[in-house]
Amino acid sequence: MERTLKTLAKEAKIRMKRGFWKECEAELRTKKTQAKEQGINENKLERYFAEKVSTRIKGEAPDEFYLKVRDMLLKEGEVSDAIGRLTDKAYYDTLTYSEKQRYTLELSEKYLRALERFKREYEFEWKNAPRN
């Protein structure tokens, strides 16, 4: 569904009425205090937080690949065979040699982006999450 300017304006108005920005400001203040206590760069936190809020506003669906990588990292940490674990074996078996090379390279790049995202999120989210 394409969002028109009118729709975007309505959504913004609703966010303002419901106190979305006040909640964001309060959450940012709390996170900055936590970051300061833990010696985390506040500017990095602000950039991460802005990206997180922007994603919420856009209403983007969670990235399934990223969720798979995140679960793997939380359960087992960084593993030497991550690309092998993330490979779609059935699809991979249908590819030619050069297509397999391209697929593996693209998967590696995607994994590295997901790993960087995880590290950013872990620094600001998972570290401060209550443990069960």
C-alpha positions in Angstrom: 0.0 0.0 0.0 1.4 3.3 -1.0 1.3 6.0 1.6 0.2 9.4 0.3 1.2 12.7 1.7 -2.3 13.1 3.2 -2.0 9.7 4.9 1.5 10.5 6.3 0.2 13.8 7.7 -2.7 12.0 9.4 -0.3 9.5 10.9 1.9 12.3 12.2 -1.0 14.1 13.7 -2.1 10.9 15.5 1.4 10.4 16.8 1.4 13.9 18.2 -2.0 13.5 19.8 -1.0 10.2 21.5 2.2 11.7 22.9 4.5 9.6 20.7 7.2 12.2 20.7 7.0 12.8 24.5 7.4 9.1 25.0 10.4 9.0 22.6 12.0 12.0 24.4 11.5 10.3 27.8 12.9 7.0 26.5 15.9 8.7 25.0 16.6 10.6 28.2 16.6 7.3 30.1 18.8 5.6 27.6 21.3 8.5 27.6 21.5 8.2 31.4 22.1 4.5 31.2 24.7 5.1 28.4 26.5 7.7 30.5 26.6 5.3 33.5 28.0 2.5 31.3 30.5 4.7 29.5 28.8 4.3 26.1 29.1 7.1 23.6 25.9 9.2 23.8 26.2 10.4 20.2 26.2 6.8 18.9 23.2 6.1 21.1 21.3 9.1 19.6 22.0 7.9 16.1 20.9 4.4 16.9 17.8 5.7 18.6 16.9 8.0 15.7 17.2 5.0 13.3 15.0 2.9 15.7 12.3 5.6 15.9 12.4 6.1 12.1 11.8 2.4 11.6 8.8 2.5 14.0 7.3 5.4 12.1 7.7 3.8 8.7 6.0 0.6 10.1 8.6 -1.6 8.5 8.1 -5.3 9.0 10.8 -7.2 10.8 13.6 -8.5 8.6 13.3 -12.3 8.8 16.9 -12.8 7.8 18.0 -10.5 10.6 15.8 -12.2 13.1 17.4 -15.6 12.2 20.9 -14.2 12.6 20.0 -12.5 15.9 18.6 -15.7 17.3 21.7 -17.6 16.2 24.0 -15.0 17.8 22.0 -14.9 21.0 22.0 -18.7 21.4 25.5 -19.6 20.2 27.4 -16.4 19.6 29.5 -15.8 16.5 30.2 -19.2 14.9 32.7 -20.1 12.2 30.1 -21.8 10.0 27.4 -19.0 10.1 27.2 -18.8 6.3 26.6 -22.5 6.1 23.9 -22.4 8.7 22.2 -19.5 6.9 22.3 -21.1 3.5 19.0 -22.2 2.0 20.3 -25.7 1.0 17.4 -26.6 -1.3 17.8 -23.4 -3.3 21.6 -23.6 -3.2 21.5 -27.1 -4.8 19.6 -25.8 -7.8 22.3 -23.2 -8.7 25.2 -23.4 -11.1 28.7 -23.0 -9.9 28.9 -19.3 -10.6 25.5 -18.7 -9.2 26.6 -20.5 -6.0 29.6 -18.2 -5.8 27.4 -15.1 -6.1 24.8 -16.5 -3.7 27.5 -17.1 -1.1 29.0 -13.7 -1.5 25.6 -12.0 -1.2 24.8 -14.1 1.8 28.1 -13.2 3.4 27.5 -9.4 2.8 24.0 -9.7 4.2 25.3 -11.6 7.3 27.9 -8.9 7.9 25.3 -6.2 7.8 23.0 -8.2 10.2 26.0 -8.8 12.5 26.8 -5.1 12.6 23.1 -4.3 13.3 23.0 -6.9 16.1 26.1 -5.4 17.7 24.6 -1.9 17.6 21.3 -3.2 19.1 23.1 -5.4 21.6 25.1 -2.4 22.8 21.9 -0.3 23.4 19.1 -2.8 23.9 20.1 -6.3 25.0 22.7 -5.3 27.5 20.1 -3.4 29.5 17.4 -5.9 29.1 16.3 -7.7 32.3 17.6 -11.3 32.5 15.1 -14.2 33.1 
